[in-house]
Amino acid sequence: MNTRLDRRDFIKTAGVGVVLGTVGGGLTLAQTTEAADTNRKENTEMKLGMVTYNMGKDMTCDELIAFCRKTGLAGVELRTTHAHGVEVTLSSRERADVRKKFEDSGIEIAGLGSAFEYHSNDPDEVEKNVAGSIEYARLAADVGAPGIKVRPNSVPRGEDPETTYERIGKAWGSVAAAAADMGVEVRMEVHGHEATRSLTGIRKMLDHANHPNALVCWNSNRGEEDENGSISCSFDLVKHAIGLVHITDIGVYQYPWRELFVLLRENDYKGYCLAEIQYNPEPERFMRYYRTLFDLYTGKYQYPNPDVYSEL
């Protein structure tokens, strides 16, 4: 789902977009500065982190913490099956050790990323994924993660999408109810087949879930824009339930990034925006540029900034 971007292209794009005065949507540099000042006054509580899918998949927990501290990231979503090994197989002692490691570091576990999905028309398969999700939520509670990510993936061949939406939504709701007792959010990623990643479909799943702990992970997918290039109609469908945001290459014109950050600010979103991007051969340098762009988009940019490691 992610467009590969090497360091040279990223720097070139960032230079054109920021230094020459167009950070999305045709803003001049003066307008960008004015918007940043407004954002800073109204909401500077959005936090930048990363998804370990791709960029951090080969890093241990210690390496992830060091990487986040060097690049100014506040937290990570730890995805299952990756080298950091935060899995349901951990013992109670190992879970406590993971929790302490992150708490002592000042880097947050923004969530745990699973591959559990509920679209199958086989009831046993759905139940297996529901039970696995609940077990994963227990892991999240033990390591101090505030939420887990689940996903829709497809519509079974020949099935009416409305039937699939209902099945996914009801399973999601049952997991959300169980996880609520653990203090863990259940965030459904806008993901998969065209029908399951449509915001209309996600809204129907959300309505079937019918639980306040069932939240949406906005995924910044292409195709969410209307004929004018705006995502506002799509955003409005789920804005009351956004619990997490995944972002991709915010330095390129592949998505209305400025509008997204404005909509999040207007919605008083105070959670994580997590970079879900391809690996870069100079990951620390790349992510420092990424952090700078995020700060410019959200009105958090300041210089000097003692919270960001700035030696390049």
N, C-alpha and C positions, 0 to 999 in steps of 0.2 A: 504493500500500500504506500510505501514511502519512496520518494524520488531521491536517487543518489546524488550527492553534491560534494565535489571535492573541495579542498581548502581554497585553492586559487579561485574557483568559481564563486565560492561563498564570500570571500573577501571582496571580489569584484562586484558582486551583487550588493553586498552590504555598503560598499563605498558609494555606488550609484544611488542606492535608496536612502542613505542617511546623510552622507557628506554633501552630495549634490542636491539633497532636499526633497526626496520623494519616498517617504516611508509608507507605501501603500496608499491607494485612493487619491494620488495626485497632490498630496499636501506639500506646501512649500516648507522650507526649513523654519521660517518664522512661525508658521501655523503649527508645525510639529512641536516647537518649543512651548507655544501657548497651550496646546492640548496637553502636553506633559505636565505643565504647571497645574492645570485644572485637575488632571487625574491624581496628581500628588496630593492635592487638597482633599479630594473626595474618597479615594480608595487606593492605598498602597499596600493592601494586605494580601493580594494574590501572590503566591509563592511559586518559584520556579524549581522544578526537579526534573528527573528523567525516569523513563521506563527502561528497565535493563534489557528489554528485548532489543537485540542487535548491539547497541553501543556498549552495554555493560555485561553482556552474556557470559564473558569469560573471566569476569572479576570476582574475587572473593569478597566477603563482607568488608574486610579490612581495606582492600583495594578500592572498593566502592566509596567507603567513607573518606579515604584520602583523596580520591578523585573529586568528590563533591566539595570538599573543603578547599581544594586548589582552584576550582572553577566557579565557586560562588553559588553552587546548587544547594537548596535547603533540604532536599529529601529525594527518596527513590521509591519507585514501585518495583518490588522484587518479584520477578516472574518465575513461575515454576519451571523446573528442569534445567535451570542454568547453574553456573559454577558456584554461586554463592550458597546453594544447597539449603535454602530455607523451605523445608518440605514437611509434610505431616509425619514423616518417619522420625523426626527429631524427638529425643527424649524430653522430659520435663526440664531437666537440668540444662540441656542444650538450648531449649527455647528461652529459658531465663538468661542464658549467656548471650544469645543474640539480642535480646531486649536491652540488657545492660550495656552491651557494646555500642549500640546506636544511641541510647540515652546519654551515655557518658561522652559521646563524640559531639553531640549537638546537631547531628544529622538525623532527620526523621525518616522513619519508614512511612511513606505516604500511603502505602497499601500493598496488598499482595495480588499478583496477577495470575489468575487461573485460566485454564482452557475448558472449564465446565460450560456445557451448553444444553439447552432443553428442547430443541426443536424436533427430535426424533418422534416418529409415530409409533415406536415401540415403547409401551408403558414401562417395561423393565429398564430400558436404557435411560429413560427420563428419571426414573426413581434412583438409579445408580448415580446419575449426575447430581441430583438433589442431595443425596446422602453425602457424596463427596464434597459438595459445596459447603455443607454444614460442618463437616470435619475440618475443612480448610478455614472456615470462619473461626473455629476453636484455635487453630494455629495462629491466626491473625491476632486474636485476643491475647494469646500467651506471649507473642513477641512484641506486642504494643502497636500493631497496625490498626488504623481506624476503619479500614474497609477492605473488601475483596472485590476483584473484578471478575465478572462472568460475561458470557456473550451469547448472542444468537448467531447462527452461522448459515442456515439455509432453510428452504421450504422443501419438504419431501416431495419427490416427483409426483405430479398429478394432484397434489392436495391444494385445496383452497387456502390461500395465505391467511385468511381470517381465522381458520381453524388452527393454523400454526401459531398465530399471534396469541390466541387464547391459551393454548397449551403452554407456550413459553411464559406468558404472563402469570398463569396460576402457579407454575413451578417456581418462578422468580419470587412470587409473593410468599410462598411457603418457606423458602430459604430466608427471605427478608425477616419474616416473623421469628424464626428460630435464631437468627443472628442478632436480632435486636436485643434479645435477652443477654447477649454477650457483649453488647456495646459496639458491634461491628456493622458497618454499612454494607449493603450489597449493591454494587454499581454495575449496571448493565451497559457494556460497551456498544456503541453504535457500529455494528460490524457485520461482515459476511456478505451473503447474497444480496442482490439489489433490493429485494423485497424486505429482508430483515434489517438492512441498514438504512432504510428510508426513515425519516423522522416521523412520518405518518404511521408507519408500522410500529416504531418504538413507542409512540404515544399510545397506540392500542394495547401493546403489551403492558405498558405502565398502568393503564386503566384496569386491565384484567388482574394485575398484581395487587392493586388496591391496598397498598400498605405504605406508611410513611417512611419506612426504612428501605424501600425499593427506590434506588436513585439511579440516575443516568450518568454514564461516562461519555461526555461529548468527545467525538473522535476526529473532528476536522477533516471530514471526507469530501472529496470532490463530488459535485452533483447536488450539494445542499443549497446551491444558489438558485435564485429565481432568474427570470429572463433579463433582469437588470444587474445581475451579479451580486445581489444581496442575499444574506442568510437570515435576515430578520424573521421571516415567516416560519422557517424551519426552527429557529431558535425559540420562538414564542411557544411552540408546541410542547416543549419540555423544560422551559427555563425555571419553572417552579421546583424541578426535581434534579437539577444538575448538581452532582456531588463530586465530580472529578472532570478534568479536561485533559485530553491528549492533544498535543500540537506537533506539527512536523517541521518542515523547513521554513521557518518564519522569515528567512532572508530572501526568499524568491517569490515571484508573482504567480503562485499556484492556488491561492486561496485568499479571501478578503480578510487578512489578518487584522488590520486596523479596526474593521467593523466588529470582528469577534471580540477584541479586547474592550472596545467601547460597550458592546452589549453586556459583557461580563461585569464591567464596572457599574453600568446602570442597573444590573440585576443584583448588585451588592455581593458579588461572588468573592469569597475570601479564602478559597481553597487553593489546591495545587493545579498548576499548568505543567504537565509532564512532557518533556521532549521525547518523542518516539521517532528516532532517526537512525539512518544507516551508520555503520561504523565508519570513522574517518581515520586515516593514517596518522594524524596529529590530533588525537582526541582532546587533549587539554587545551591546546590553542583554539581549536574549533569551538569548544564549549564556552570559552571566555568571550569569543565574538557573539555567540548565541546569547549569553547572559546579557551582554551590552544591548543587543537588539531588543530583548525582552524588557529591559529596563526602560528603553526609549518608548516602546509601545505602551507600557503601563504607567508611565510617569514617575518611575522610581529612579531614573538616572540622576546621579549626583557625582561630583568630583571635588575633592578626593572621596573615595568610598572605602572606609577601613574594613568593611565586611567582605570585600572582594579581593582576592589575590590578583594583582594586576601586572606582575612582571611577565613580559612576553619575550 
